[in-house]
Amino acid sequence: MKQLNIFKYFNLFLFISVCFLQSLSFSVKGQDQPNHLDKYFKIAVENNPKLQAEYKAYEAVLQKLPQASSLADPSLSIGYFISPVETRVGPQLARFSLTQMFPWFGTLKTQENVVALEAEARFQSFLDARNKLYWEVASQYYPLYELKKLVQIEKENIEILKSYKSLSERKFSSSSGSMVDVLRVDIMIDDAETNLEILKQKEKPLLTAFQNVLNEEVEVEIPEDLNSLNFEPSLVKDSFFDDHPLIQSLEYKMQSAEANEKVAQKQGLPKIGLGLDYVIVGERQDMDLADNGKDVLMPMVSVSLPIFRKKYNAQKKEAQLMQESYELQKQNVKNQLDTDYESTVFEIEKQLELLNLYERQIKKTENTLEIIWKSYSSSGADFEEVLRIQQQFLKYRKLKAKAEAEFSISIQKYQYLINR
């Protein structure tokens, strides 16, 4: 059975922390996690209350180790003879008894091992919470990136529409255009300005959500563009779930239940008590005897008789059933991880396909818009088509920003699933 070295936990935690502070490096083949998130991961690990609570719970389990490996408190009893018991060497006046019970050989070590494995399981839960936190940070960060891009796109759209309006007004003044064109573009400018105002108002709740994950008010830096977005799974799915903290936690819980079964067996064996009685004896006044009034010192040995077996049998059965329960939970978690993995890979590949599509459509609509705009500038015709293509161009740019955010969030979820 696996034994615990307490210092291993602290050394491991310190190692993780130092490595984290020096450099965070998460990678999927063909996709490097952008460095702009590293500092926010660090802040979240240091400040997030949920993660800190998980670590405190782990530390609390460690405090059970000295409890599990300690002997029961010794028993001291004092008796005073109201009516002294007369003996040959004098009357017994008082009795002091000190007794210490010892469990069967190896019981304390086995109990300690149970707690050790529980602590291992709790530490794996902490690691899982940390990995989920990275995913949560990304989930709250990339909507801010998307919002920044949408604001930028909407501002550019307003400027373009204003230039359209200016040209349409000039054409109307020169009788080569229609007032309808002016009104149409004016309506679109009003819509765009309203959308821009709504987008600006959306920043506060998104920023609050992000800062709450970090549990610290920070100035959020958002890049103009994300790094090259591509993806290729780099692992064989059949085995890597075995190292996931959720699976490891259940594995340690199952080993703890096995150790608990051994504890039940040992607790069903006799306990041995060692004791010492000290009796104060008074002197006899009616005669002079050898050892007159000599106090009595009596070593004692006691043995418990665990004859009521139901509780021990029930404890063993409980441990066996918990082992079966943890085994089934492991299979369920593996199935869930497998399902999440497949859906996440699909989502990543879908967003990549959409990004490629939007990039192509942006180039096509941009070229089309340039051609139609030249036609309108020279002839004053097809202004409605200019506006339509302009809105298509706007739509694809917005969709691309959304796909970039969704792709980056899915990448972080993928890294959580493969325990990277």
Residue pairs with C-beta under 8 A, 6 or more apart in sequence:
1 113
1 117
1 255
1 258
1 259
1 262
2 113
2 116
2 117
2 120
2 255
3 113
3 116
4 65
4 112
4 113
4 115
4 116
4 117
4 119
4 120
6 62
6 65
9 58
9 62
9 119
9 123
12 123
13 55
17 45
20 41
20 42
20 45
21 42
23 38
24 33
24 37
24 38
24 41
24 42
25 33
26 33
26 134
26 415
26 420
27 33
27 420
28 231
28 232
28 233
28 234
28 411
28 414
28 415
28 420
29 231
29 232
29 233
29 234
30 230
30 231
30 232
31 229
31 230
31 231
31 411
32 227
33 411
33 412
33 415
34 223
34 226
34 227
34 408
36 221
36 222
36 223
37 137
37 138
37 141
40 137
40 141
40 214
40 218
41 133
41 134
41 137
43 214
43 216
43 218
44 51
44 133
44 134
44 136
44 137
44 213
44 214
44 215
45 51
45 130
45 133
47 214
47 215
47 216
48 133
48 213
48 214
48 215
49 215
50 129
50 133
51 126
51 129
51 130
51 133
54 125
54 126
54 129
54 130
55 126
57 122
57 125
57 126
58 119
58 122
58 123
58 125
58 126
61 115
61 118
61 119
61 122
62 119
64 115
64 118
64 119
65 112
65 115
65 116
65 119
67 115
68 108
68 111
68 112
68 114
68 115
69 108
69 109
69 111
69 112
70 108
71 100
71 101
71 102
71 103
71 108
72 100
72 101
74 98
74 99
74 100
75 97
75 98
75 99
75 100
75 101
76 96
76 97
76 98
76 99
77 95
77 96
77 97
77 99
78 94
78 95
78 96
78 97
79 94
79 95
79 96
79 97
80 93
80 94
80 95
81 91
81 92
81 93
81 94
81 95
84 91
84 92
84 93
84 282
85 91
85 92
86 92
87 281
88 289
89 281
89 284
89 289
89 291
89 292
89 293
89 294
90 281
90 282
90 283
90 284
90 292
90 293
90 294
91 281
91 282
91 284
92 279
92 280
92 281
92 282
92 296
93 280
93 281
93 282
94 279
94 280
95 277
95 278
95 279
95 280
96 277
96 278
96 279
96 280
97 275
97 276
97 277
97 278
97 300
98 275
98 276
99 273
99 274
99 275
99 276
99 300
99 302
100 273
100 274
100 275
101 271
101 272
101 273
101 302
101 304
102 271
102 272
102 273
102 274
103 266
103 267
103 271
104 266
104 267
104 269
104 270
104 271
104 272
106 266
107 263
107 266
107 267
107 269
110 259
110 262
110 263
110 266
111 263
113 259
114 256
114 259
114 260
114 263
117 252
117 253
117 255
117 256
117 259
118 252
118 253
118 256
120 252
121 248
121 249
121 250
121 252
121 253
121 256
122 249
124 245
124 246
124 248
124 249
124 252
125 245
125 249
127 245
128 244
128 245
128 246
128 249
131 245
131 415
131 416
131 419
132 416
133 213
134 412
134 415
134 416
135 409
135 412
135 413
135 415
135 416
136 213
137 210
137 213
137 214
138 408
138 409
138 411
138 412
139 409
139 412
140 206
140 209
140 210
140 213
141 210
141 220
142 404
142 405
142 406
142 408
142 409
143 206
143 405
144 203
144 206
144 207
144 210
144 220
144 222
145 222
145 223
145 226
145 401
145 404
145 405
145 408
146 401
146 402
146 404
146 405
147 199
147 202
147 203
147 206
148 222
149 397
149 398
149 401
149 404
150 199
150 398
150 401
151 196
151 199
151 200
153 394
153 397
153 398
153 401
154 192
154 195
154 196
154 199
155 196
157 192
157 390
157 394
158 189
158 192
158 193
158 196
160 390
161 185
161 188
161 189
161 192
161 390
162 189
164 185
164 383
164 386
164 387
164 390
165 182
165 185
165 186
165 189
167 376
167 377
168 177
168 181
168 182
168 185
168 383
169 182
170 177
171 177
171 181
171 380
172 178
172 179
172 181
172 182
176 380
177 380
177 383
178 383
181 383
181 384
184 383
184 384
184 387
185 383
185 387
188 387
188 391
207 220
210 220
211 217
211 218
226 404
226 408
229 352
229 355
229 404
229 407
229 408
230 352
231 348
231 349
231 352
231 407
231 411
233 345
235 418
237 338
237 341
240 418
240 419
241 247
241 334
241 337
241 338
243 419
244 333
244 337
244 417
244 419
245 419
246 333
246 337
247 330
247 333
247 334
247 337
250 326
250 329
250 330
250 333
251 326
251 330
253 322
253 326
254 322
254 323
254 326
254 327
254 330
257 319
257 320
257 322
257 323
257 326
258 319
258 323
260 315
260 318
260 319
260 322
261 316
261 319
261 320
261 323
263 315
263 319
264 312
264 315
264 316
264 318
264 319
265 312
265 316
267 306
267 312
267 315
268 306
268 309
268 312
269 306
270 303
270 304
270 305
270 306
271 303
271 304
271 306
272 301
272 302
272 303
272 304
273 300
273 301
273 302
273 303
273 304
274 299
274 300
274 301
274 302
275 299
275 300
275 301
275 302
276 297
276 298
276 299
276 300
277 296
277 297
277 298
277 299
277 300
278 295
278 296
278 297
278 298
279 295
279 296
279 297
279 298
280 295
281 293
281 294
281 295
281 296
282 293
283 292
283 293
284 292
284 293
306 312
337 417
340 413
340 417
341 414
341 417
341 418
344 410
344 413
344 414
344 417
345 414
347 406
347 410
348 407
348 410
348 411
348 414
351 403
351 404
351 406
351 407
351 410
352 407
354 399
354 403
355 400
355 403
355 404
355 407
358 396
358 397
358 399
358 400
358 403
359 400
361 392
361 396
362 393
362 396
362 397
362 400
365 389
365 392
365 393
365 396
366 393
368 389
369 386
369 389
369 390
369 393
372 382
372 385
372 386
372 389
373 386
375 381
375 382
376 382
376 383
376 386
